[in-house]
Amino acid sequence: MFNKDESPTSFLLVQNLDEDESPSVQIPLSTSRIREREYIQKKGFFYRLSSRTNVFTKYQVRGAELVLIDSLQLSNPNFETFSWKDDAHLLAVSREEIADKKSQARVYQINVKEMKIVKEETIVLPFATQQYWALHVGLVDLDKDDLWLAYSFFKSKGKYGHTTSDTTYYATINYGNFQLKSIQKEVRSTYPGGFNIIQSYSFKDEQGDYYFMTNPGIALGNNIKRPTAIFRKKKDQHLVDEDYMINISESIGNHAYGIWYAGDGKAVIRNEQRTLFKDFSDYHSVYQFEYRLVDLKSGKIEKIPFPLDKGTQKENVWSDRRYVYAAIDDSNDEHRVWKYNLQTKEVSKGIKLPNTTNYTVRLDYLK
């Protein structure tokens, strides 16, 4: 969570998320900057893969402290996405800035137990143009021997910094020799994923099918004429299913950011309300964000009656397949976890966070 007085960011540890529960441990972190929140939690450890530095760090909670265990120097910053190959190996992908406008992605496989780089390779991705040449790598997936990347290109644009081209690309690469096997073009939407070191944009269901979301709204891709949409890549396939698309923007009249699996073919999304913000200058501070449940088979989208939330790019949703939990900062200046019963569709209150809280940006289940 981020505090109102800009004191160091904190982790709160609790035994459960019930309304009468109190935080048992509060751990202040070393930074108060809201952009520095790229923590990855796995098997009792926290990892930090920053988009601004080239240091990969490993931490562990010990008592009321987050203790640095080890660190690893990488070749470059600009990390946008990661995926787990297995419990011991993290795949991390960065975009490389080079002078002649060639589009490059750098892939790392890191053994997090030994904190060693197992593989490291640069991949040149074609289709950059003179106008749109800056690379965004939003998603990575490893399926057997194929490495799959979803990416797009963007350019600088005035006040809001950038805008994205109309096309998404899906590259399939032989993970043994890093040779490019194929590229699939996607013109139904753009800006696949986002910065998933900060927020989730993909998942695999019980059958191993890979679902992901594009994010062309003002807060990420900034190509607002394109729809936010959910797509699918079936297990053991490197081509995205061209017959499958859930057009979120068409259904709800707004863009969305972030997707989390709730089990049994249902997913949660977090959407903006374009009538409630002026432009990106007040976007993060307006109480506008809604939460909706998407049926991945039928495409039906239902609103979850949580209070309106504020803040962009939050990793604040989790589900135990019975409830959906969301950490929300509402207009009453109350900061708490809310619960949605997936069977009864009832909403109830969960744990309330300290009054010093300004934003709650993560909700992690430690296992």
Buried (B, 14 or more C-beta within 10 A) or exposed (E): BBBEEEEEBBBBEBEEBEEEBEBEEEBBBEEBEBEBBBBBBBEEBBBBBBBEBBEBBBBEBEEEEBEEBBEBEBEBBBBBBBBEBEEBBBBBBBBBEEEEEEBBBBBBBBBBEEBEBBBEBBBEBEBBEEEBBBBBBBBBBBBEEBBBBBBBBBBEEEEEEBBBBBBBBBBBBEBEEEEBEEBBEBEBBBBBBBBBBBBBBBBBBEEEBBBBBBBBBBBBBBBBEBBBBBBBBBEEBBEBEEEBBBBBBEBBEBBBBBBBBBBEBBBBBBBBBEEBBEEBEEBBEBBBBBBBBBBBEEBEBEEBEBBBBBBBBBBBBBBEEEBBBBBBBBEEEBBBBBBBEBEEEEBEBBBBBBEEBBBBBBBBEEE
